[in-house]
Amino acid sequence: MARRALSLLAVAAVCAAPVLADGADPGRTEFAIDLQANAVVLDIRLNDIPLFGVEQPANPFPAQVLTTVPINSGLQPGRNVVTVRHSEVPDPVMEGRVVRLRFTHNEAGSFPAPFSGDVYALDLSIPGAEEQPFAARLGETPFISVVERPEVVDAEGTLSMTLDYAIDMPESEWPGGEVLKKDMATRVAVEGEMRRAHAAFAAGRDGVLGELRPMIDHLSASYGMTPDTFLDTLYAPFVDPSQGFALRPFDAEEARLELFGNGRLATLVPSPVVFENSELQETFAPDLFYWRDGSGTWRLID
């Protein structure tokens, strides 16, 4: 049975609205990473949140892949830190390790071919020429600027870079949260919060809007949608029974505590909040992250 965590970093925007003078309107502008990969395991993170979901942050690419990954929902207005961890994949289908990332933006709903056009801030290749660990080429775009160029930050060859995104959306509060401890107290607190989220999903649309509103507000804003439109489209499998997905009973027995967001976000992996489509034999689990504010209150990611 296929199991997938629904990471909304990788869901496309579909609305349209004008581009604002001081920043890109997320309803009209899809920020993305064009990706080419072969014979490599990649763990790409945006502000230390895995691009490929929390259940399998390091994603293997045994054969050639050429795609575009939308990232609106993971962005903060202003500075965003991107890290790229990479390693060889065992027994690749195609020999020859290739990694290429291009940070770009397009008109929402236009779906251009990956690496087409000349609107990009950074084009990154791993490895570079003549045994260099990487090669980076800077481009020009009105809404993305490279603040800190890519650099190798550890012995494993992890790359880190900082890009500034001019996107017209509210700034999240969670980056100012406490640095969490990976201990039983955190585990118990997060399990309790995820039980509340499970109950909200069980209550249907109104429950989701009531209990998960901070996350829904941020995700909908990142795509230029109202919360209701977001629920009707990108979150439909979780709130619309006609989509064929049913909520499983809450089960955290096999889950482990994991920290992300530079230690400020916590979740349980595998998620105890799971939707199943028995006909398709597929499951979806929404990424649910929790943080603690200065008063000690646990809050859902915004």
For each residue, the residues with C-beta under 8 A, 3 or more apart:
1: 281 282 283
2: 281 282 283
3: 55 270 274 282 283 285
4: 53 282 283 284 285
5: 53 54 55 56 271 284 285 286 287
6: 11 53 237 284 285 286 287
7: 10 11 50 51 52 53 54 287
8: 11 73 74 219 234 287
9: 46 49 51 69 70 71 73 74
10: 7 51 52 53 69 70
11: 6 7 8 70 73 234
12: 30 70 108 109 111
13: 26 27 29 30 70 72 108 109 222 223 224
14: 108 109 223 233
15: 27 28 108 223 224 225 229
16: 27 28 108 109 224
17: 25 27 28 224
18: 25 28
19: 24 25 28 29
20: 23 24 25 168
21:
22: 166 168
23: 20 77 143 166 167 168
24: 19 20 28 29 31 105 143 165 166 167 168
25: 17 18 19 20 28 29 168 224
26: 13 29 31 72 167 168 169 221 222 223 224
27: 13 15 16 17 108 223 224 225
28: 15 16 17 18 19 24 25 107 108 224
29: 13 19 24 25 26 105 106 107 108 143 167
30: 12 13 70 72 105 106 107 108 109 110
31: 24 26 70 71 72 75 104 105 143 144 165 167
32: 68 69 70 71 104 105 106
33: 44 51 68 69 71 101 102 103 104
34: 67 68 69 100 101 102 104 114 115 120
35: 65 66 67 68 69 100 101 114
36: 64 65 66 98 99 100 114 115
37: 40 42 61 64 65 98 99 100
38: 61 63 64 65 92 94 96 97 98
39: 61 62 88 89 92 94 95 96 97 98
40: 37 60 61 86 87 88 89 97 98 99
41: 58 59 60 61 86 87 88 89
42: 37 52 58 59 61 84 85 86 99
43: 50 52 57 58 59 83 84 85 86
44: 33 50 51 52 82 83 84 85 101
45: 48 49 50 51 57 82 83 85 260
46: 9 49 51 71 74 75 80 81 82
47: 74 76 80 81 175 261 262
48: 45 81 83 260 261 262 265
49: 9 45 46 74 260 261 265 289
50: 7 43 44 45 53 54 57 260
51: 7 9 10 33 44 45 46 69 71 74
52: 7 10 42 43 44 56 57 58 59
53: 4 5 6 7 10 50 56 57 287
54: 5 7 50 57 258 260 267 269 271 287
55: 3 5 269 270 271 285
56: 5 52 53 59
57: 43 45 50 52 53 54
58: 41 42 43 52 85 87
59: 41 42 43 52 56
60: 40 41 89
61: 37 38 39 40 41 42 64 65 89
62: 39 89 91 92 93 94
63: 38 92 93 94
64: 36 37 38 61 94 98
65: 35 36 37 38 61
66: 35 36 114 115
67: 34 35 114
68: 32 33 34 35 111 112 114
69: 9 10 32 33 34 35 51
70: 9 10 11 12 13 30 31 32 73
71: 9 31 32 33 46 51 74 75
72: 13 26 30 31 75 167 222 223
73: 8 9 11 70 218 219 222 223
74: 8 9 46 47 49 51 71 80
75: 31 46 71 72 80 165 167 169 222
76: 47 79 80 165 171 172 175
77: 23 165 166 167 168 169 170 171
78: 164 165 171
79: 76 147 162 163 164
80: 46 47 74 75 76 162 163 164 165
81: 46 47 48 160 161 162
82: 44 45 46 103 160 161 162 163
83: 43 44 45 48 153 158 159 160
84: 42 43 44 99 101 124 126 158 159 160
85: 42 43 44 45 58 156 157 158
86: 40 41 42 43 99 126 157 158
87: 40 41 58 156
88: 39 40 41 92 97
89: 39 40 41 60 61 62 92
90:
91: 62
92: 38 39 62 63 88 89 95 97
93: 62 63
94: 38 39 62 63 64
95: 39 92
96: 38 39
97: 38 39 40 88 92 127
98: 36 37 38 39 40 64
99: 36 37 40 42 84 86 124 125 126
100: 34 35 36 37 115 123 124 125 126
101: 33 34 35 44 84 122 123 124
102: 33 34 114 115 120 122 123 124
103: 33 82 120 121 122 123 124 144 163
104: 31 32 33 34 117 119 120 121 141 144
105: 24 29 30 31 32 119 141 143 144
106: 29 30 32 110 111 112 117 119
107: 28 29 30 110
108: 12 13 14 15 16 27 28 29 30 223 224
109: 12 13 14 16 30
110: 30 106 107
111: 12 68 106
112: 68 106 116 117
113: 116
114: 34 35 36 66 67 68 102
115: 34 36 66 100 102
116: 112 113
117: 104 106 112 120
118: 139
119: 104 105 106 139 141
120: 34 102 103 104 117 123 139 141 144
121: 103 104 138 139 140 141 144 145 146 163
122: 101 102 103 136 137 138 139 144 146 150 161 163
123: 100 101 102 103 120 136 137 138 139
124: 84 99 100 101 102 103 134 135 136 137 150 159 161
125: 99 100 128 134 135 136
126: 84 86 99 100 133 134 159
127: 97 131 132 133 134 135
128: 125 132 133 134 135
129: 132 135
130:
131: 127
132: 127 128 129 135
133: 126 127 128 152 157 159
134: 124 125 126 127 128 150 152 159
135: 124 125 127 128 129 132
136: 122 123 124 125 149 150
137: 122 123 124
138: 121 122 123 146 149
139: 118 119 120 121 122 123
140: 121
141: 104 105 119 120 121 144 145
142: 166
143: 23 24 29 31 105 165 166 167
144: 31 103 104 105 120 121 122 141 163 164 165 166
145: 121 141 163 164
146: 121 122 138 149 161 162 163 164
147: 79 162 163 164
148: 151 160 161 162
149: 136 138 146 161
150: 122 124 134 136 159 160 161
151: 148 159 160 161
152: 133 134 157 158 159
153: 83 158 159 160
154: 157 158
155:
156: 85 87
157: 85 86 133 152 154
158: 83 84 85 86 152 153 154
159: 83 84 124 126 133 134 150 151 152 153
160: 81 82 83 84 148 150 151 153
161: 81 82 122 124 146 148 149 150 151
162: 79 80 81 82 146 147 148
163: 79 80 82 103 121 122 144 145 146 147
164: 78 79 80 144 145 146 147
165: 24 31 75 76 77 78 80 143 144
166: 22 23 24 77 142 143 144
167: 23 24 26 29 31 72 75 77 143
168: 20 22 23 24 25 26 77
169: 26 75 77 218 221 222
170: 77 218 221
171: 76 77 78
172: 76 175 218 301 302
173: 176 177 293 299 302
174: 177 261 264 265 289 291 299 301 302
175: 47 76 172 261 264
176: 173 293 294
177: 173 174 264 265 291 292 293 299
178: 264 291 292 293 294
179: 262 263 264
180: 186 259 263 264 265 266 291 292
181: 185 186
182: 186 257 259
183: 186 187
184: 187 188
185: 181 188 189
186: 180 181 182 183 189 190 257 266
187: 183 184 190 191 257 268
188: 184 185 191 192
189: 185 186 192 193 290 292 298
190: 186 187 193 194 257 266 267 268 290 298
191: 187 188 194 195 252 255 268 272
192: 188 189 195 196
193: 189 190 196 197 288 290 298 300
194: 190 191 197 198 250 252 267 268 271 272 273 288 290
195: 191 192 198 199 250 272
196: 192 193 199 200 211
197: 193 194 200 201 211 212 273 288 300
198: 194 195 201 202 247 250 272 273
199: 195 196 202 203 207 211
200: 196 197 203 207 208 210 211 212
201: 197 198 204 207 208 238 239 247 273 275
202: 198 199 207 247
203: 199 200 206 207 208 210 211
204: 201 207 208 239
205: 208 209 231 239
206: 203 209 210
207: 199 200 201 202 203 204 210 211
208: 200 201 203 204 205 211 212 216 231 235 238 239
209: 205 206 212 213 216 227 231
210: 200 203 206 207 213
211: 196 197 199 200 203 207 208
212: 197 200 208 209 215 216 300
213: 209 210 216 217 227
214: 217 218 299 300 301 302
215: 212 218 219 288 300 301 302
216: 208 209 212 213 219 220 227 230 231 235
217: 213 214 220 221 227 302
218: 73 169 170 172 214 215 221 222 301 302
219: 8 73 215 216 222 223 230 234 235
220: 216 217 223 225 226 227 229 230
221: 26 169 170 217 218 224 225
222: 13 26 72 73 75 169 218 219
223: 13 14 15 26 27 72 73 108 219 220 230 234
224: 13 15 16 17 25 26 27 28 108 221
225: 15 27 220 221 229 230 233 234
226: 220 229 230
227: 209 213 216 217 220 230 231
228: 231 232
229: 15 220 225 226 232 233
230: 216 219 220 223 225 226 227 233 234 235
231: 205 208 209 216 227 228 235 236 239
232: 228 229 235 236 240
233: 14 225 229 230 236
234: 8 11 219 223 225 230
235: 208 216 219 230 231 232 238 239 286
236: 231 232 233 239 240 243
237: 6 240 243 245 275 284
238: 201 208 235 245 275 284 286
239: 201 204 205 208 231 235 236
240: 232 236 237 243
241: 244 245 246
242:
243: 236 237 240 277
244: 241 277 279 280
245: 237 238 241 275 276 277 284
246: 241 275 276 277 278
247: 198 201 202 273 274 275
248: 251 274 275 276 283
249:
250: 194 195 198 272 273
251: 248 254 272
252: 191 194 255 268 272
253:
254: 251 270
255: 191 252 268 269 270 271 272
256: 268 269
257: 182 186 187 190 266 267 268 269
258: 54 266 267 268 269
259: 180 182 263 264 265 266
260: 45 48 49 50 54 265 266 267 289
261: 47 48 49 174 175 264 265 289 291 301
262: 47 48 179
263: 179 180 259
264: 174 175 177 178 179 180 259 261 291
265: 48 49 174 177 180 259 260 261 289 290 291 301
266: 180 186 190 257 258 259 260 289 290 291
267: 54 190 194 257 258 260 271 287 288 289 290
268: 187 190 191 194 252 255 256 257 258 271 272
269: 54 55 255 256 257 258
270: 3 55 254 255 274 285
271: 5 54 55 194 255 267 268 274 285 286 287 288
272: 191 194 195 198 250 251 252 255 268
273: 194 197 198 201 247 250 285 286 288
274: 3 247 248 270 271 283 284 285
275: 201 237 238 245 246 247 248 283 284 285
276: 245 246 248 282 283
277: 243 244 245 246 280 281 282 283 284
278: 246 281
279: 244
280: 244 277
281: 1 2 277 278
282: 1 2 3 4 276 277
283: 1 2 3 4 248 274 275 276 277
284: 4 5 6 237 238 245 274 275 277
285: 3 4 5 6 55 270 271 273 274 275
286: 5 6 235 238 271 273
287: 5 6 7 8 53 54 267 271
288: 193 194 197 215 267 271 273 300 301
289: 49 174 260 261 265 266 267 300 301
290: 189 190 193 194 265 266 267 298 299 300 301
291: 174 177 178 180 261 264 265 266 298 299 301
292: 177 178 180 189 296 297 298 299
293: 173 176 177 178 296 297 299
294: 176 178
295:
296: 292 293
297: 292 293
298: 189 190 193 290 291 292
299: 173 174 177 214 290 291 292 293 302
300: 193 197 212 214 215 288 289 290
301: 172 174 214 215 218 261 265 288 289 290 291
302: 172 173 174 214 215 217 218 299
